[in-house]
Structures are given as C-alpha cells and as structure tokens.
C-alpha cells in the first residue's frame, strides 16, 4: 500500500512560525486537511478563535443551567470530543495570534 505524504508547502509542525499554513492540531489524520493561514489579518484570526470558543461556551452554559442530565458514558465521551475540537481550533488560532504579536514586539 502506498504511503501518502503531505504537500511540502504545508507544515504539520505547529511550532514552525515561518510556514504560512499551519495544520490544526485537532486534525485526526497523519495528512491534515484543515489549516490556519498564519499570515491572515490578526482581527480575522481573533474573530475565528472567538467564534469557536463562544460556540462551545454557549453549549456548556446551556447544559449547566439544566436541572438534570441523564446520559451514559458513551454520549458524554462523544459530547466531550464535540466540544474539544472547536476549543482546540480556537487555541491554535490564539497561539498564532500570540506568536505574531510577540514577533511585532521583538522588532
């Protein structure tokens, strides 16, 4: 079976600040398909991060206000994964923003 390798233009190394496209760490495959454009405007990156974090926050707040939640471990596991993906994406975006801001301060 042929082994696939990612296109060399894209980096799967999330610590590499020189690559324009950084793979999201929530990718669950050796060949990622979702990336962050690390050169996008800071306000666009911040908006994307905020949207993902607010979406999960809204769901969690709605759950917290319920009187009772009856569910089993499988559903809780799936729900946790559902919430973790956009949170991780938001954190990846915030990491890019932080690196960009730090680079500006260092100049």
MARBA-3410 file (N, C-alpha, C, O; in Angstrom, 1 decimal):
107
0.8,-1.2,0.0,0.0,0.0,0.0,0.9,1.2,0.0,1.9,1.3,0.8 ~ 0.6,2.2,-0.8,1.3,3.4,-1.0,1.2,4.3,0.3,0.1,4.5,0.8 ~ 2.3,4.9,0.8,2.2,5.8,1.9,2.1,7.2,1.3,2.8,7.6,0.5 ~ 1.1,7.9,1.9,0.8,9.3,1.4,1.6,10.3,2.2,1.8,10.0,3.4 ~ 2.1,11.3,1.6,2.8,12.4,2.3,2.2,13.7,2.0,1.7,13.9,0.9
2.2,14.6,3.0,1.6,15.9,2.7,2.3,16.7,1.7,3.5,16.5,1.5 ~ 1.6,17.6,1.1,2.3,18.6,0.1,3.3,19.4,0.9,3.0,19.9,2.0 ~ 4.5,19.5,0.4,5.6,20.2,1.1,5.3,21.7,1.4,6.0,22.3,2.3 ~ 4.3,22.3,0.7,4.0,23.7,1.0,3.4,23.9,2.4,3.4,24.9,3.0 ~ 2.8,22.8,2.9,2.1,22.9,4.2,2.9,22.2,5.3,3.5,21.2,5.1
2.9,22.9,6.4,3.6,22.3,7.6,2.7,21.7,8.6,1.6,22.2,8.9 ~ 3.0,20.5,9.1,2.3,19.9,10.1,2.9,20.3,11.5,2.4,19.8,12.5 ~ 4.0,21.0,11.4,4.7,21.4,12.7,4.1,22.7,13.2,4.3,23.7,12.6 ~ 3.4,22.6,14.3,2.7,23.7,14.8,3.6,24.7,15.5,3.2,25.8,15.9 ~ 4.9,24.3,15.7,5.8,25.2,16.4,6.7,26.0,15.3,7.5,26.8,15.7
6.4,25.7,14.1,7.2,26.4,13.0,6.5,27.7,12.6,5.5,27.6,11.9 ~ 7.0,28.8,13.0,6.4,30.1,12.7,6.6,30.6,11.3,5.9,31.5,10.8 ~ 7.5,30.0,10.5,7.8,30.5,9.2,6.9,29.9,8.1,6.8,30.5,7.0 ~ 6.2,28.9,8.4,5.3,28.3,7.5,4.0,29.1,7.4,3.4,29.5,8.4 ~ 3.5,29.4,6.2,2.3,30.2,6.1,1.1,29.5,6.6,0.2,30.0,7.3
1.0,28.2,6.2,-0.2,27.4,6.6,0.2,26.4,7.7,1.1,25.6,7.5 ~ -0.5,26.5,8.8,-0.2,25.6,9.9,-1.4,24.7,10.1,-2.5,25.1,10.2 ~ -1.1,23.4,10.2,-2.2,22.4,10.4,-2.8,22.6,11.8,-2.1,22.9,12.8 ~ -4.1,22.5,11.8,-4.8,22.5,13.1,-4.4,21.2,13.9,-4.3,20.2,13.3 ~ -4.2,21.4,15.2,-3.8,20.2,16.0,-5.0,19.3,16.2,-4.8,18.2,16.7
-6.2,19.7,15.9,-7.4,18.8,16.1,-7.5,17.9,14.9,-8.4,17.0,14.9 ~ -6.7,18.0,13.8,-6.7,17.0,12.7,-6.4,15.6,13.3,-5.5,15.5,14.1 ~ -7.2,14.7,12.9,-7.0,13.3,13.4,-6.4,12.4,12.4,-6.6,11.2,12.5 ~ -5.6,12.9,11.5,-5.0,12.1,10.4,-3.6,12.6,10.2,-3.2,13.7,10.5 ~ -2.8,11.6,9.8,-1.4,12.0,9.5,-1.2,13.0,8.4,-0.2,13.7,8.4
-2.2,13.1,7.5,-2.1,14.0,6.4,-3.3,15.0,6.7,-4.4,14.8,6.4 ~ -3.0,16.2,7.3,-4.0,17.1,7.7,-4.7,17.8,6.5,-4.1,17.9,5.4 ~ -5.9,18.2,6.7,-6.7,18.8,5.6,-7.2,20.2,6.1,-7.6,21.0,5.2 ~ -7.1,20.5,7.3,-7.5,21.8,7.8,-6.3,22.6,8.3,-5.5,22.1,9.1 ~ -6.2,23.9,7.9,-5.0,24.7,8.2,-5.5,26.1,8.6,-6.6,26.5,8.3
-4.5,26.8,9.3,-4.7,28.2,9.6,-3.7,28.9,8.7,-2.5,28.6,8.6 ~ -4.2,30.0,8.1,-3.3,30.9,7.3,-2.7,31.8,8.4,-3.3,32.8,8.8 ~ -1.4,31.6,8.7,-0.8,32.3,9.8,-0.5,33.8,9.4,-0.1,34.6,10.2 ~ -0.7,34.1,8.1,-0.5,35.5,7.6,-1.8,36.2,7.5,-1.8,37.4,7.0 ~ -2.9,35.6,7.9,-4.2,36.3,7.8,-4.2,37.5,8.8,-3.4,37.5,9.7
-5.0,38.5,8.5,-5.0,39.7,9.4,-5.3,39.2,10.9,-6.1,38.3,11.1 ~ -4.7,39.9,11.8,-4.9,39.5,13.2,-6.4,39.6,13.7,-6.8,38.7,14.4 ~ -7.1,40.6,13.2,-8.5,40.6,13.6,-9.3,39.5,13.0,-10.3,39.0,13.7 ~ -9.0,39.0,11.9,-9.7,37.8,11.3,-9.4,36.6,12.1,-10.2,35.8,12.4 ~ -8.1,36.4,12.5,-7.7,35.2,13.3,-8.4,35.3,14.7,-8.9,34.3,15.2
-8.5,36.5,15.3,-9.1,36.6,16.6,-10.6,36.4,16.5,-11.2,35.7,17.4 ~ -11.2,36.8,15.4,-12.7,36.6,15.2,-12.9,35.1,15.1,-13.9,34.6,15.6 ~ -12.1,34.4,14.3,-12.3,32.9,14.1,-12.1,32.2,15.5,-12.9,31.3,15.8 ~ -11.1,32.6,16.2,-10.9,32.0,17.5,-12.1,32.2,18.5,-12.6,31.3,19.1 ~ -12.5,33.5,18.5,-13.6,33.8,19.4,-14.9,33.1,19.1,-15.6,32.7,19.9
-15.1,33.0,17.8,-16.4,32.3,17.3,-16.4,30.9,17.8,-17.4,30.4,18.4 ~ -15.3,30.1,17.7,-15.2,28.7,18.1,-15.4,28.6,19.6,-16.1,27.8,20.1 ~ -14.7,29.5,20.4,-14.7,29.4,21.8,-16.1,29.8,22.3,-16.6,29.2,23.3 ~ -16.7,30.8,21.8,-18.0,31.2,22.2,-19.1,30.2,21.9,-20.0,30.0,22.7 ~ -18.9,29.5,20.8,-19.9,28.4,20.4,-19.9,27.3,21.5,-21.0,26.9,21.9
-18.7,26.9,21.9,-18.6,25.9,22.9,-19.1,26.4,24.3,-19.8,25.7,25.0 ~ -18.7,27.6,24.6,-19.2,28.3,25.8,-20.7,28.3,25.9,-21.3,28.0,27.0 ~ -21.4,28.6,24.8,-22.8,28.7,24.8,-23.4,27.3,25.1,-24.4,27.2,25.9 ~ -22.9,26.3,24.5,-23.4,24.9,24.7,-23.2,24.5,26.2,-24.1,24.0,26.8 ~ -22.0,24.8,26.7,-21.7,24.4,28.0,-22.6,25.2,29.0,-23.0,24.6,30.0
-22.8,26.5,28.8,-23.7,27.2,29.7,-25.1,26.7,29.6,-25.8,26.6,30.7 ~ -25.6,26.3,28.5,-26.9,25.7,28.4,-27.0,24.4,29.2,-28.0,24.2,29.8 ~ -26.0,23.6,29.1,-26.0,22.4,29.9,-26.0,22.6,31.4,-26.6,22.0,32.1 ~ -25.2,23.6,31.8,-25.0,23.9,33.2,-26.3,24.4,33.8,-26.5,24.3,35.0 ~ -27.2,25.0,33.0,-28.5,25.5,33.5,-29.6,24.5,33.6,-30.7,24.8,34.1
-29.3,23.3,33.1,-30.4,22.3,33.1,-30.4,21.7,34.5,-29.4,21.5,35.2 ~ -31.6,21.3,34.9,-31.8,20.7,36.2,-31.1,19.3,36.3,-30.4,19.0,37.2 ~ -31.4,18.5,35.4,-30.9,17.1,35.4,-30.5,16.7,34.0,-31.1,17.1,33.0 ~ -29.4,16.0,33.9,-29.0,15.4,32.6,-28.8,13.9,32.8,-27.9,13.5,33.6 ~ -29.6,13.1,32.2,-29.4,11.7,32.2,-28.8,11.2,30.9,-29.3,11.4,29.8
-27.6,10.6,31.0,-26.9,10.2,29.9,-26.0,9.1,30.3,-25.7,8.8,31.4 ~ -25.4,8.4,29.3,-24.4,7.4,29.6,-23.0,7.8,29.2,-22.8,8.9,28.6 ~ -22.0,7.0,29.5,-20.6,7.4,29.3,-20.3,7.6,27.8,-19.5,8.5,27.5 ~ -20.9,6.8,26.9,-20.6,6.9,25.5,-21.0,8.3,25.0,-20.3,9.0,24.3 ~ -22.2,8.7,25.4,-22.7,10.0,25.0,-21.8,11.1,25.5,-21.5,12.1,24.8
-21.5,11.0,26.8,-20.6,12.0,27.4,-19.2,12.1,26.7,-18.7,13.2,26.5 ~ -18.7,11.0,26.3,-17.4,10.9,25.6,-17.5,11.6,24.3,-16.7,12.4,23.9 ~ -18.6,11.3,23.5,-18.8,11.9,22.2,-19.0,13.4,22.4,-18.5,14.2,21.6 ~ -19.8,13.8,23.4,-20.0,15.2,23.6,-18.7,16.0,24.0,-18.5,17.1,23.5 ~ -17.9,15.4,24.8,-16.6,16.0,25.1,-15.8,16.2,23.9,-15.1,17.2,23.7
-15.7,15.2,23.0,-15.0,15.3,21.8,-15.5,16.4,20.9,-14.8,17.2,20.3 ~ -16.9,16.5,20.8,-17.5,17.5,20.0,-17.1,18.9,20.5,-16.9,19.8,19.7 ~ -17.0,19.1,21.8,-16.6,20.4,22.4,-15.1,20.6,22.3,-14.7,21.8,22.1 ~ -14.3,19.6,22.4,-12.9,19.7,22.4,-12.3,20.2,21.0,-11.4,21.0,21.0 ~ -13.0,19.8,19.9,-12.4,20.1,18.6,-12.5,21.6,18.4,-11.4,22.2,18.0
-13.6,22.3,18.5,-13.5,23.8,18.3,-12.7,24.5,19.3,-12.2,25.6,19.1 ~ -12.7,24.0,20.6,-11.8,24.6,21.6,-10.4,24.5,21.2,-9.6,25.5,21.3 ~ -9.9,23.4,20.7,-8.6,23.2,20.3,-8.3,24.1,19.1,-7.2,24.7,19.0 ~ -9.2,24.2,18.1,-9.0,25.1,17.0,-8.9,26.5,17.5,-8.0,27.3,17.0 ~ -9.7,26.9,18.4,-9.6,28.3,18.9,-8.3,28.5,19.6,-7.7,29.6,19.5
-7.8,27.6,20.4,-6.5,27.7,21.0,-5.3,27.8,20.0,-4.4,28.5,20.1 ~ -5.4,27.0,18.9,-4.4,27.1,17.8,-4.4,28.5,17.2,-3.4,29.0,17.0 ~ -5.6,29.0,17.0,-5.7,30.4,16.4,-5.1,31.4,17.4,-4.4,32.3,17.0 ~ -5.4,31.3,18.7,-4.8,32.2,19.7,-3.3,32.0,19.7,-2.6,33.0,20.0 ~ -2.8,30.8,19.6,-1.3,30.6,19.5,-0.7,31.4,18.4,0.4,32.0,18.5
-1.3,31.3,17.2,-0.8,32.1,16.0,-0.8,33.6,16.3,0.1,34.3,16.0 ~ -1.9,34.0,16.9,-2.0,35.5,17.2,-0.9,35.8,18.2,-0.2,36.9,18.0 ~ -0.7,35.0,19.2,0.3,35.3,20.2,1.7,35.4,19.6,2.5,36.3,19.9 ~ 2.0,34.4,18.7,3.3,34.4,18.0,3.5,35.7,17.1,4.6,36.3,17.1 ~ 2.4,36.0,16.4,2.5,37.2,15.6,2.7,38.5,16.4,3.5,39.3,16.1
2.0,38.6,17.5,2.1,39.8,18.4,3.5,39.8,19.0,4.1,40.9,19.1 ~ 4.0,38.7,19.4,5.4,38.6,20.0,6.4,39.0,19.0,7.4,39.7,19.3 ~ 6.2,38.6,17.7,7.2,39.0,16.7,7.2,40.5,16.5,8.2,41.1,16.2 ~ 6.0,41.1,16.6,5.9,42.5,16.4,6.6,43.3,17.5,7.3,44.3,17.3 ~ 6.5,42.8,18.7,7.1,43.4,19.9,8.7,43.3,19.8,9.4,44.2,20.2
9.1,42.1,19.3,10.6,41.8,19.2,11.3,42.7,18.1,12.5,42.8,18.1 ~ 10.5,43.2,17.2,11.2,44.0,16.1,11.7,45.3,16.6,12.3,46.1,15.8
END
